[in-house]
Amino acid sequence: MADRTQRSIIIDAPSDRVMAVIADLEAYPEWVAAARSVEVLDTFADGRARTARFVLDAGVVKDTYVLTYTWRPDGRAVSWQLSSGDLQKAQDGSYELIDQPDGTTQVVYELTVDLTIPMIGMFKRKAEKVITDTALKELKKRVED
C-alpha cells in the first residue's frame, strides 16, 4: 500500500470521552455526514465492535464495506482494516488519543485507502486528506457539543 495520510486535532475533552464517541459506531450516521448506516456485525467480550458494515454516500462516491477492528487495551487507540468492500480494495486506519496536560486530547488519525478503480497517487492523497480532515472536524464537533 502507498503512503499513509496522517492528520491530528485537539479536542476539548478527556480521551475517555473521545474514545466513547469513536467506539459508538452505530451512532456515526448521526454525526458523520457521509455515513448512511453502520451495523456492528460482531463484538469482543467488552462490547466493542470486532467487525462492522458501513454504507457510505459521499456524493459521487458510494460504497458498502466491512471493517475489522483492533482496540488497544489501554483505551487510547483503535485501528481497522478492510475485510470487504464494493469500491475499496484496501483500507487501513487508526485513531490514537494522546492526553494533554491541560485536559484536552490530541487525536491522531492515520488512513490509507486503495480503490478498485485506478487513481493517480496525487488525487488519492488529496482525497485521503479531505476524508481525514472532515472526520476529525466532525468528531471534534460531536464530542464538544
N, C-alpha and C positions, 0 to 999 in steps of 0.2 A: 504494500500500500504506500501511498505518497506521504508527503509531509503532513503532520497534524496541524490544525489550526488551534491556537490557544488564546483565550481571552479571559479577563477577570474583571470583577466588580466588587465594590464594598457595599454590604447590606447592613443597615442599622438594626441588627437583631443578633441574638446569640446563635451559635452554629446549630444547636439542637432544634431551634425553631425553623431555621432554614432547611435543615435536613428533613424535618417533618413535612414541609411543603413539597420538597423534591420526591420524597418517598410515597406521597399520596398520588400515585399515578392516575387513578380513576377520576381524580378531580381536575386533571390537566385541561379538559375541554372548557372548564370554567374560566381559565386564565391564559391558556396558550392559544393564540389566535388561529393557528393552522390546525390544531388538534380537533378533529371531528368526534372521535371516540377513542377511548383507551379501555381495554379489558385485560385485567390480570388473569392469566391462564393457570399459573401455578405459584405457590408461595413457599418460602422457607418456614421453619418451625416458629420463628419470631414474627411471622405475619408479613414480612417484606416480600415484595414480588421477586420471583425467580424468573418468570417469563411473562411478557405482556404483548398484546396485539394493539397496534396503533393504526388508526385511519387518519391520514394526513391530507389536508386540502389547502395548499398554499397557492391558490390561483392556477397558474399553468402547471404546477407540479402537484400531482395527486398520487398517493402511494398507500398501500396497506403493507405492514411489515410486523415482524415479531422480533423483539429484543430479549436477550438473556442477560440477567443482572448478576453482579458480584458486589456485595456490600462489605466494606471494611468493618471489622469487629468494633473499632472504636467509635463508629458512627460519624466519622469525619470525611468519608469518601464513598463513592459508588462508581462502578464502571459498567459498561454494557457492550455487547456485541450483537450484530445482526444474526438472527437464526434463519430468517427467510424474508423475502421482500419481492414486490412486483417490479419496482423501478430501481431499487438499490441492489447491488450485489455484495456490498460490504458497508458496515458502519461500526466504528469503534469510537466510544466516547467515555468521558468521565467528568464528574464533579468532585473537586477536593475543597473542603472547607477549612479555612485557617483562622483560628480565633485571634482577634486583635486585642491589644492591651486596653483599648477604650470600650470593649464590649461589643464591637461590631464584628462582622465576619467577612473575610475576603473569600470570594467564591472563584475558583479557577476552573474553567470549562475547557476541555480539550475534545476535539471532534475531527474525525476523518470519515468521509463518505465517498463511496465509489458507486457509480451508477451503471446500469446495464447499457445505457446509451453512451457513445463516446462524447467526451467533453474535454476541451482544451484545459490544461492544468491551471492556467491563469484564471479562467472563468470558474473552475471548480473551487479554487481557494477563495475567490470573491464570494461565491455562494455560501461556503462554509463560514466566512466572516460574518455575513449577514445573518445566517442562522444562529451563530453563537451570540452575536451582539443582541439580537432580538430576544433570544431565550433568556439571557442574563437580565435584560431590562424588564421583561415580563415577570421573572422570578422576583426581582427586587420589588416591583410594584405589589405583587401578591403578598410577599412577606411583610412589607412595611405598612400596607393599608389595613 
